[in-house]
Amino acid sequence: MMRAAEALERLRSLPLVPFENAFPTTPIAILAPHPDDESLGCGGLIAEACQRGTPPHILILTDGTGSHPRSRQYPADRLRGLREAETRAALAELGLPHTRLTFLRYRDTAAPASGPALAEAASHLAAILRAKSCDTLVTPWRHDPHGDHKAAAALATATSRHLKLRLLAYPIWGLTLAPDTLLPDQILSGFQLDITPHIRRKRAAILAHASQYAGVITDDPDGFQMQPDFIDLFLQNTEIFIE
């Protein structure tokens, strides 16, 4: 077993690789468990790819309605609409054409993770990626301690059985693991992408998800709210991608 502190140190020591070497074929696809994960984990990558004229395809797995489940002001349908609007605004900040965004709309906290539901979702995702000619899929790290993130990682693996895919992973909640958390021994290979030119745009994209940090929804005090120190984790000069 490996402690999380060692794993995160290894991830932060991965080599810097130029975009053209890291992503020799395009377009790529990015699978985000919830609206906002695409900006947090891959905002710099999205901005760089768009600047190069090869915008990625963004697929949002769940509808985001689990963030404030007790709100009467924002019942599920209204919250879904808000979070999708925030995602469109965030990706516009990064330069992504709206035609490159797909909402899969599985229910938040209930993304298919095993059995027939996972197999059906993998077949559906494979059809989408085949139609878009994507052979690289970027998905959350399987050690992110969140059910929907683990489901997204499992979905990417299952989809790769339908298509010959290069799989890359990006950490979100994995960056917050307690140092003594035990993880399976593993070879942590991959790279970091320098996103320094895109920090301003990435910040704007993250902040476009206002329902998740700015107190927009006031009638669910136990609802999710990103804290400033959490947001700061994703405003570093590099983004991590694990092979």
N, C-alpha and C positions, 0 to 999 in steps of 0.2 A: 504493500500500500504506500501511497505518497500523500504527504500533507499538502493541503491547499496552498500554503505559503510557498512551498517549493514549486508547485505547478505554476502559480502565478508569476513567480520569479523567472521561470523558464519562458513563459509566454512573453514577458516583457523584455526578454533577451533575444527573441527571434530576430533574424536579420531583416534589415530594410531592403525591400525589393522594388524596383521601378514598376509602375503600372503595366507597361507593355510586356515585361517579363512575367509578372504575376498573373496577368490575364491575356494570354496570347490569342485566345479566340473569344469572339463576342457575337451576339449579345449574351450576357450572363443573366441568371435569374436569382433573385433574392427572396427568400421565404421569411416573413416576419410573423411571429406568433400573435402579436397584437398590433393595432395601430400605435405607433411611436417607436417600436423596436427597430424598424427600418432606419429611422433617423439616428437613434442612439448608437446602434452597432455599426451601421454602414453609411452614414450620411456623407462622409468624406469620399468613400468609394463611389457613391452615386453621383456626387458632384463632379468628380474627376472623369468618370465615364461619360457623363453628359457633355462636359466641356470638350471631350475628344470626339464627340459626334456618334458615340456608341452607347446610348442610354440603356441601362439594364431594364429588365422586366421585374416589377415589384409585385409580390403576391402576399396579401395579408390574410393569415389563416383564420383568425377568429374575429368576431364582431365587436370586441372590446366592451361589451356590456357588463362584464364582471367587475369593473373598477368601482362602480357605485350602485350595488344591487338593491339598496334600500331607498334610493331616491324616488320620491313621488313626482318631483319637478321634472326629472329626466327618467321616465320609464324606459324599458329596454329599446323600443323602436326609436324613440327620440334620441337616446344616448348613442345608439348605433349611427344615426344620421349625423350627430355632432362629431363623433370620432372619425367618421369617414370624411367629413368636410375638413377637419383638422389635418388629416393625412394628405388630402389633395393640396391644401395650402402649404404643408411642410415640404412636399415633394416639388411643388412649384418653386419654392425657395432654392432648391437644389438643381433646378433646371430640367426636371423630368417632364416630358410630355404626358398629358393625362391618358393617352392611349397605352402607356406602358404600365398602368396600374390596374390590378385585378383584386377584388375583394372576394374571398372564398366563403366568408360568412358562416363558418362553423361557430357554434355557441361558445362564448368565452367561458373558460374553466372546464369545457367538455370537448376539447379537440380530440379526434379519434387517435387512439394510442396503441391499439392492439386489435387482434381478431379481424372479423369480416369488415368492420367499419374502417379500420386502417387500410385493409386491402382495397376497399372501394375508393377511399380517398387517394391512395397511391396511384390507382389506375386513372382517376380523374386528373390528378396533377401531371402524370406522365403525358396524357393527351394534350394538355395545355403546353407543356414544355416542348413537346414534339412539334406542335403547330407553330411555335415561336422560334424553332431551330436553336434552342439553348442546350449546350452540353456542359455547362458549369452551373451548379446550384449551391448557393451560399445560404447556410441555415444556422440556427442557434447551436451553441456548444451543448453536447449531450449531458454535460455536468452542471448546466444551469439549474439551480434548485427551484424549479417552477414547473408545474405539471404541463402547461401548454407549451413551454419551451422544450421539454423532453418529448412531448408528442410531435412537435415540429421536426426534431432531430430524427425521431423514429420514422416519420413520414418521408423525410428525405432519403433515408436508407432504404425504405421499402420501394420508393419511386425508382431508385437506382437499379432495382432488379428488373424494371421494365425498359430502362434506357441505359446506354453507356454514358454515365455522368461522372464528372469530376465533382466531388463534394468538398466544400470548404465550410468551416464553422467559425462563428464569431461569438465571443462571450458577452453576456449581459449581466444576469444575476450571478454568474460565476465569478465576476470581479469582486463580489461582496462576500464570498465565502469566508467563514471564520478560519483563521490561520491553521488551526489544528484539525479541520475537517479532513477526513481520510478519503482519498480517491484511489481508484485502481491504478496500479503501476502502468505507465504508458509512455510511449515515445511521443513527445510533444513537438512535432515538426510543423513547419508552416513559415509564415513571414509576417512582417509589419509593412503597412503602406503609409508613406508620409502624406499626411493630409493638411499640412501647414497652410497651403494657399486657400483652403476651404473652411477653415475654422469659423469664420464669421458666418458663412452660409449654413454651416452645420448647426451652429448655435441658434440661428433664426428658425431652422427646421424643427429643432427640438422644442423651442419655445412656442411654435405654432400649435403644439399639442396642449393648449392651455388648460383643458379640463383635467389634466393629469398633474398639474402643479400649482395652478394659480387660484384655487378656491372658487372656480366657476360654479361648481355644484355645491350648494350650501346646506342641503337638507339630508346629507348622509355623512355625519361626522366621522364614521369609521371607513369611509371610502378611501381609495388609494390616492396618495399624493406623493409625487417625487420630491425629495428634499434637495436643496442646493448642492450638498456634497455628493449626492448620487449623480446629479446632472454633470458635475465637474469631472467625474470619472470618464466621461465620454467626450470631453473637450480638450483632450490631450493632442499632441501633434502627430500621433500615429493611431491607426486602427489595426487590430490583431486578427489574423485569419489562420486557422488551424487546418492543416491537411488531414 
